[in-house]
Structure formats: C-alpha cells, structure tokens
C-alpha cells in the first residue's frame, strides 16, 4: 500500500533540527491516529529511531522518513504536516483532506460515516 503525506519546508527544518539534536542514527517520523480528543480521533506525531514496525507503511518527503501504521493510513493519506510558530500558536498543524469535522483547537477530527465517541468540546464543528 502506498500513502501520500507531505511535509512543508518549515516542518522539515524543525524535524531535522530535532534529529540532529537527539543524534538519531536511523530516524523516522511516526505519524498516527488514535481515538480521543473532542472530535473522536487525534493525531500522533513522534520521532523514533531504528526499524519501524514490520507492517508500517513507509513514505518519505523532504528527506524525512515517515511511517504510518495500517489502521491510521486511511485517515492520513493526503495529509500535509506543517509547523507553525507565531504569537498565537507553536507546534505542528495537520491539513487533512479526509477530515469532515474537527474540533475548534484543530487537534482532533472525525470522518463522515464513522461512529466515534466524542466529548463535543472545543467548538466541535
């Protein structure tokens, strides 16, 4: 299975700085979806080192290796990972063409046709 995930220049620079600072030898970005958040699904982004899980789907953009577990793949295909650092926000921002609803803080999302338990907070829309 192939997956299309893009990383903006700013996000790639930020990730590369962390990789150098942590002296990772075989780094990759573990990108996942887990249940939770105001809308039912939330993003997981973590740097890892070494071999990904055997069933992970692997792609690369801007010299950043990205690994996605099979469960998360259908939710993350087509995403763009950006990094925002301004007076209001600092952190990763995910543009997800699959998300049909998201919470006000944009940290969680849901997809039409899937029943996901939510708390309904954060201006869920």
Backbone as a chain_set.jsonl record, in Angstrom:
{"seq": "XXXXXXXXXXXXXXXXXXXXXXXXXXXXXXXXXXXXXXXXXXXXXXXXXXXXXXXXXXXXXXXXXXXXXXXXXXXXXXXXXXXXXXXXXXXXXXXXXXXXXXXXXXXXXXXXXXXXXXXXXXXXX", "coords": {"N": [[0.837, -1.188, 0.0], [0.503, 2.206, -0.817], [1.131, 5.507, 0.419], [0.356, 8.947, 0.618], [1.889, 11.547, 1.971], [2.743, 14.779, 2.816], [5.287, 17.092, 3.802], [5.803, 20.321, 4.966], [8.282, 22.834, 4.146], [9.041, 24.298, 6.429], [8.223, 22.583, 8.53], [9.836, 20.372, 7.945], [12.4, 21.443, 8.357], [12.27, 21.974, 11.128], [11.903, 19.371, 12.177], [14.277, 18.172, 11.259], [16.17, 19.602, 12.764], [15.598, 18.667, 15.346], [16.237, 15.974, 15.037], [19.027, 16.107, 14.615], [19.785, 17.262, 17.058], [19.11, 15.231, 18.854], [20.728, 13.245, 18.062], [19.982, 11.014, 16.435], [20.25, 7.901, 14.783], [18.946, 6.282, 12.809], [16.523, 7.798, 11.992], [12.961, 8.347, 12.024], [9.711, 9.713, 11.314], [7.008, 9.0, 13.177], [3.781, 8.775, 12.379], [0.499, 8.933, 13.321], [-2.919, 7.956, 14.108], [-5.106, 8.104, 16.799], [-7.785, 7.121, 18.974], [-9.71, 9.644, 20.547], [-9.72, 13.002, 21.898], [-11.691, 15.935, 21.131], [-13.205, 15.527, 18.849], [-13.113, 12.854, 18.269], [-10.997, 11.473, 16.946], [-7.497, 11.754, 17.192], [-4.329, 13.199, 16.311], [-1.101, 11.673, 16.224], [2.244, 12.382, 16.538], [5.559, 11.537, 16.453], [9.053, 11.321, 16.924], [11.117, 8.631, 16.066], [13.596, 6.037, 16.35], [15.576, 3.738, 14.558], [14.356, 0.571, 13.394], [11.21, 0.618, 11.782], [7.899, -0.684, 12.621], [7.045, -3.921, 11.329], [4.748, -4.003, 9.709], [4.274, -1.361, 9.099], [3.546, 1.403, 6.961], [5.61, 3.016, 4.743], [6.845, 6.128, 3.758], [8.393, 9.001, 2.205], [9.349, 12.404, 2.48], [10.923, 15.392, 1.655], [13.399, 14.496, 2.625], [12.68, 13.327, 5.021], [11.844, 10.471, 6.636], [8.78, 8.827, 6.865], [6.547, 7.011, 8.811], [3.64, 5.068, 8.941], [1.08, 3.421, 10.649], [-0.986, 0.606, 9.638], [-3.758, 0.923, 10.429], [-4.032, 3.707, 10.755], [-3.536, 4.696, 8.225], [-5.698, 5.062, 6.352], [-6.881, 7.336, 7.32], [-4.921, 9.27, 7.178], [-3.872, 9.552, 4.632], [-2.913, 11.748, 2.124], [-2.474, 13.915, 3.755], [-0.97, 16.999, 4.911], [1.788, 17.991, 6.694], [2.56, 20.606, 8.718], [4.54, 23.16, 10.337], [3.954, 25.501, 12.781], [4.85, 28.595, 14.101], [4.183, 31.189, 15.817], [2.887, 34.229, 17.342], [0.499, 33.305, 18.445], [0.37, 30.502, 18.255], [2.301, 27.51, 18.577], [3.649, 24.763, 17.141], [2.876, 21.595, 15.528], [0.782, 21.533, 12.654], [-1.834, 19.996, 11.075], [-3.007, 19.472, 7.873], [-5.73, 17.949, 6.71], [-7.26, 16.27, 4.216], [-9.177, 14.333, 4.487], [-10.649, 14.735, 6.763], [-13.807, 15.535, 7.937], [-15.062, 16.809, 9.96], [-13.929, 18.83, 12.654], [-12.323, 19.696, 15.762], [-12.44, 22.819, 17.593], [-9.862, 23.569, 18.364], [-8.377, 22.285, 16.523], [-6.978, 19.93, 16.955], [-8.086, 17.475, 16.863], [-10.241, 15.27, 14.946], [-12.92, 14.067, 12.817], [-14.528, 11.681, 10.641], [-16.984, 11.564, 8.147], [-19.596, 9.164, 8.361], [-18.456, 7.443, 10.156], [-18.76, 6.171, 13.343], [-17.779, 7.684, 16.181], [-16.926, 8.109, 19.481], [-17.269, 11.144, 21.132], [-16.324, 14.029, 23.089], [-17.408, 16.394, 22.469], [-16.448, 18.966, 22.908], [-14.457, 22.026, 22.672], [-15.507, 23.609, 20.596], [-16.522, 21.906, 18.644], [-17.153, 21.09, 15.322]], "CA": [[0.0, 0.0, 0.0], [1.21, 3.484, -0.854], [0.49, 6.596, 1.141], [0.866, 10.25, 0.217], [1.957, 12.527, 3.064], [3.698, 15.839, 2.517], [5.798, 17.891, 4.914], [6.22, 21.641, 4.489], [9.689, 23.16, 4.389], [9.213, 24.717, 7.826], [8.137, 21.385, 9.362], [11.019, 19.55, 7.677], [13.528, 22.083, 9.041], [12.099, 21.769, 12.561], [12.151, 17.944, 12.433], [15.708, 17.929, 11.049], [16.879, 20.149, 13.93], [15.401, 17.739, 16.468], [17.003, 14.758, 14.726], [20.436, 16.412, 14.873], [19.938, 17.491, 18.49], [18.992, 13.974, 19.582], [21.724, 12.328, 17.485], [19.326, 9.782, 15.997], [21.01, 7.245, 13.708], [18.006, 5.87, 11.766], [15.302, 8.461, 12.447], [11.749, 8.457, 11.214], [8.57, 10.349, 11.936], [5.894, 8.076, 13.358], [2.562, 9.576, 12.219], [-0.594, 8.005, 13.603], [-4.212, 8.422, 14.578], [-5.63, 7.33, 17.922], [-9.067, 7.603, 19.453], [-9.641, 10.65, 21.591], [-9.932, 14.388, 21.505], [-13.073, 16.429, 21.103], [-13.907, 15.073, 17.651], [-13.09, 11.4, 18.186], [-9.679, 10.988, 16.531], [-6.45, 12.766, 17.32], [-3.074, 12.891, 15.64], [0.094, 11.37, 16.978], [3.498, 12.624, 15.819], [6.69, 11.281, 17.338], [10.281, 10.856, 16.283], [11.583, 7.329, 16.528], [14.91, 5.677, 15.819], [15.724, 2.305, 14.312], [13.474, -0.057, 12.418], [9.772, 0.735, 12.019], [7.189, -1.956, 12.746], [7.087, -4.657, 10.07], [3.59, -3.715, 8.863], [4.142, 0.074, 8.861], [3.634, 1.909, 5.594], [6.713, 3.972, 4.785], [6.998, 7.082, 2.668], [9.417, 9.999, 2.524], [9.217, 13.717, 1.867], [11.943, 16.348, 2.095], [14.407, 13.714, 3.345], [12.14, 12.853, 6.292], [11.167, 9.182, 6.526], [7.505, 8.871, 7.586], [5.968, 5.683, 8.98], [2.236, 5.104, 9.345], [0.543, 2.076, 10.871], [-2.087, 0.326, 8.704], [-5.021, 1.493, 10.893], [-4.022, 5.157, 10.563], [-3.295, 5.056, 6.827], [-6.88, 5.57, 5.646], [-7.187, 8.659, 7.848], [-3.812, 10.205, 6.981], [-3.47, 9.665, 3.232], [-3.153, 13.073, 1.569], [-2.21, 14.961, 4.754], [0.208, 17.868, 4.862], [2.259, 18.316, 8.036], [3.197, 21.92, 8.757], [4.95, 23.607, 11.661], [3.574, 26.898, 12.973], [5.498, 29.238, 15.248], [3.858, 32.608, 15.814], [2.469, 34.736, 18.656], [-0.659, 32.578, 18.937], [0.494, 29.048, 18.211], [3.574, 26.885, 18.274], [3.5, 23.32, 17.044], [2.506, 21.036, 14.237], [-0.576, 21.731, 12.17], [-2.105, 18.984, 10.058], [-4.067, 19.702, 6.898], [-6.192, 16.606, 6.404], [-8.398, 16.313, 3.295], [-10.143, 13.302, 4.87], [-11.429, 15.184, 7.921], [-15.037, 16.239, 7.601], [-15.367, 17.62, 11.138], [-12.761, 18.985, 13.516], [-12.584, 20.499, 16.95], [-12.025, 24.208, 17.476], [-8.407, 23.709, 18.507], [-7.828, 21.567, 15.368], [-6.129, 18.816, 17.36], [-8.761, 16.217, 16.612], [-11.105, 15.317, 13.778], [-13.707, 12.873, 12.541], [-14.814, 11.434, 9.235], [-18.383, 11.19, 7.937], [-19.892, 7.746, 8.216], [-17.812, 6.651, 11.201], [-19.245, 6.482, 14.686], [-16.662, 7.863, 17.099], [-17.383, 8.763, 20.698], [-16.587, 12.42, 21.334], [-16.786, 14.819, 24.229], [-18.148, 17.529, 21.929], [-15.904, 20.241, 23.376], [-13.567, 22.803, 21.81], [-16.172, 24.159, 19.411], [-16.681, 20.818, 17.669], [-17.983, 21.513, 14.194]], "C": [[0.876, 1.243, 0.0], [0.421, 4.518, -0.082], [1.164, 7.896, 0.734], [0.757, 11.209, 1.398], [3.054, 13.519, 2.716], [4.085, 16.565, 3.8], [6.232, 19.233, 4.347], [7.698, 21.85, 4.799], [9.929, 23.499, 5.859], [9.168, 23.506, 8.761], [9.369, 20.51, 9.171], [12.254, 20.124, 8.376], [13.463, 21.842, 10.547], [12.417, 20.313, 12.937], [13.64, 17.63, 12.291], [16.539, 18.455, 12.221], [16.772, 19.212, 15.135], [16.228, 16.472, 16.259], [18.478, 14.976, 15.041], [20.675, 16.557, 16.373], [19.888, 16.211, 19.311], [19.963, 12.907, 19.077], [21.114, 10.977, 17.12], [20.054, 9.202, 14.792], [20.126, 6.838, 12.53], [16.634, 6.465, 12.082], [14.139, 8.324, 11.469], [10.667, 9.131, 12.027], [7.437, 9.33, 11.975], [4.623, 8.932, 13.389], [1.376, 8.641, 12.373], [-1.871, 8.733, 13.987], [-4.618, 7.51, 15.721], [-6.978, 7.914, 18.319], [-8.869, 8.613, 20.557], [-9.859, 12.038, 21.048], [-11.41, 14.72, 21.42], [-13.875, 15.869, 19.932], [-13.853, 13.57, 17.451], [-11.76, 10.796, 17.791], [-8.666, 12.105, 16.716], [-5.158, 12.257, 16.693], [-1.984, 12.541, 16.64], [1.301, 11.59, 16.081], [4.637, 12.41, 16.804], [7.894, 10.871, 16.511], [10.679, 9.527, 16.905], [12.911, 7.036, 15.847], [14.959, 4.171, 15.632], [14.766, 1.808, 13.254], [12.005, 0.189, 12.77], [9.155, -0.656, 12.21], [7.093, -2.607, 11.36], [5.912, -4.331, 9.147], [3.363, -2.222, 8.628], [4.266, 0.386, 7.373], [4.627, 3.062, 5.634], [6.705, 4.841, 3.539], [8.08, 8.08, 3.076], [9.093, 11.3, 1.807], [10.256, 14.636, 2.495], [12.983, 15.695, 3.014], [13.97, 13.305, 4.745], [11.396, 11.545, 6.016], [9.933, 9.216, 7.422], [6.927, 7.466, 7.626], [4.561, 5.812, 9.553], [1.761, 3.676, 9.541], [-0.665, 1.86, 9.955], [-3.439, 0.906, 9.129], [-5.114, 2.983, 10.545], [-3.987, 5.572, 9.1], [-4.518, 5.652, 6.142], [-7.261, 6.971, 6.11], [-6.139, 9.706, 7.466], [-3.38, 10.38, 5.531], [-3.866, 11.04, 2.687], [-2.876, 14.22, 2.526], [-0.963, 15.774, 4.42], [0.543, 18.236, 6.301], [3.018, 19.634, 7.963], [3.652, 22.194, 10.185], [4.681, 25.098, 11.752], [4.263, 27.422, 14.219], [5.24, 30.736, 15.143], [3.4, 33.019, 17.212], [1.334, 33.925, 19.273], [-0.431, 31.084, 19.116], [1.928, 28.619, 17.956], [3.345, 25.384, 18.262], [3.106, 22.885, 15.648], [1.048, 21.311, 13.928], [-0.765, 20.751, 11.017], [-3.245, 19.444, 9.167], [-4.488, 18.322, 6.409], [-7.417, 16.672, 5.491], [-9.479, 15.289, 3.635], [-11.068, 13.75, 5.985], [-12.657, 15.954, 7.455], [-15.524, 17.102, 8.757], [-14.095, 17.717, 11.969], [-13.131, 19.828, 14.714], [-12.042, 21.909, 16.735], [-10.527, 24.406, 17.579], [-7.655, 22.971, 17.401], [-6.876, 20.435, 15.736], [-6.799, 17.468, 17.176], [-9.768, 16.393, 15.487], [-11.975, 14.065, 13.732], [-13.999, 12.816, 11.049], [-16.268, 11.006, 9.119], [-18.524, 9.691, 7.781], [-19.244, 6.862, 9.255], [-18.312, 7.112, 12.558], [-18.058, 6.51, 15.64], [-17.18, 8.627, 18.305], [-16.573, 10.04, 20.904], [-17.105, 13.099, 22.59], [-17.539, 16.053, 23.765], [-17.638, 18.89, 22.365], [-15.131, 20.974, 22.308], [-14.254, 23.367, 20.557], [-16.291, 23.14, 18.302], [-17.62, 21.255, 16.563], [-17.869, 20.557, 13.028]], "O": [[1.866, 1.319, 0.727], [-0.798, 4.42, 0.055], [2.377, 7.947, 0.532], [-0.338, 11.628, 1.772], [4.167, 13.128, 2.362], [3.308, 16.638, 4.752], [6.953, 19.279, 3.35], [8.284, 21.134, 5.611], [10.903, 23.042, 6.458], [9.978, 23.406, 9.683], [9.891, 19.963, 10.142], [13.061, 19.374, 8.925], [14.479, 21.542, 11.174], [13.124, 20.065, 13.914], [14.201, 16.904, 13.111], [17.51, 17.816, 12.625], [17.749, 18.998, 15.852], [16.844, 15.962, 17.195], [19.112, 14.125, 15.665], [21.657, 16.033, 16.9], [20.545, 16.111, 20.347], [20.007, 11.798, 19.608], [21.663, 9.927, 17.455], [20.431, 9.937, 13.88], [20.51, 7.027, 11.376], [15.694, 5.736, 12.401], [14.326, 8.202, 10.258], [10.693, 9.127, 13.258], [6.969, 8.862, 10.937], [4.419, 9.717, 14.315], [1.257, 7.661, 11.637], [-1.894, 9.951, 14.164], [-4.491, 6.289, 15.626], [-7.269, 9.075, 18.027], [-7.981, 8.47, 21.398], [-10.15, 12.216, 19.865], [-12.266, 13.858, 21.62], [-15.097, 15.75, 20.019], [-14.496, 13.057, 16.536], [-11.421, 9.707, 18.254], [-8.952, 13.267, 16.427], [-4.933, 11.053, 16.567], [-1.957, 13.054, 17.759], [1.369, 11.041, 14.981], [4.673, 13.032, 17.866], [7.764, 10.157, 15.517], [10.584, 9.335, 18.117], [13.295, 7.706, 14.888], [14.443, 3.418, 16.458], [14.408, 2.537, 12.33], [11.598, -0.006, 13.916], [9.812, -1.673, 11.988], [7.064, -1.913, 10.343], [6.062, -4.376, 7.926], [2.362, -1.846, 8.019], [4.992, -0.28, 6.636], [4.504, 3.972, 6.453], [6.574, 4.351, 2.417], [8.617, 7.998, 4.181], [8.622, 11.297, 0.67], [10.439, 14.651, 3.712], [13.386, 16.261, 4.03], [14.814, 12.968, 5.576], [10.432, 11.523, 5.25], [10.019, 9.586, 8.593], [6.826, 6.804, 6.593], [4.319, 6.553, 10.506], [2.01, 2.814, 8.698], [-1.302, 2.828, 9.538], [-4.203, 1.343, 8.269], [-6.157, 3.455, 10.093], [-4.371, 6.694, 8.77], [-4.397, 6.645, 5.425], [-7.9, 7.715, 5.366], [-6.44, 10.9, 7.435], [-2.591, 11.278, 5.233], [-5.026, 11.439, 2.783], [-3.028, 15.383, 2.152], [-0.044, 15.305, 3.748], [-0.309, 18.731, 7.039], [4.001, 19.756, 7.232], [3.204, 21.539, 11.126], [5.126, 25.869, 10.902], [4.26, 26.772, 15.265], [5.975, 31.46, 14.473], [3.514, 32.239, 18.157], [1.217, 33.862, 20.497], [-0.982, 30.473, 20.032], [2.671, 29.272, 17.223], [2.9, 24.804, 19.253], [3.015, 23.69, 14.72], [0.195, 21.32, 14.815], [0.053, 20.692, 10.098], [-4.328, 19.77, 9.654], [-3.707, 17.612, 5.775], [-8.492, 17.082, 5.928], [-10.592, 15.378, 3.116], [-12.159, 13.202, 6.14], [-12.555, 16.902, 6.677], [-16.312, 18.025, 8.554], [-13.282, 16.792, 11.985], [-14.111, 20.572, 14.696], [-11.276, 22.154, 15.802], [-9.975, 25.31, 16.953], [-6.427, 23.026, 17.347], [-6.056, 20.025, 14.915], [-6.154, 16.429, 17.316], [-10.109, 17.516, 15.116], [-11.785, 13.129, 14.509], [-13.752, 13.766, 10.305], [-16.738, 10.179, 9.901], [-17.693, 9.031, 7.157], [-19.453, 5.649, 9.248], [-18.286, 8.301, 12.873], [-17.413, 5.488, 15.877], [-17.804, 9.678, 18.158], [-15.344, 10.02, 20.856], [-18.186, 12.783, 23.087], [-18.23, 16.695, 24.556], [-18.345, 19.885, 22.202], [-15.153, 20.572, 21.145], [-13.586, 23.572, 19.544], [-16.171, 23.49, 17.128], [-18.73, 21.726, 16.815], [-18.505, 20.766, 11.995]]}, "num_chains": 1, "name": "protein.A"}
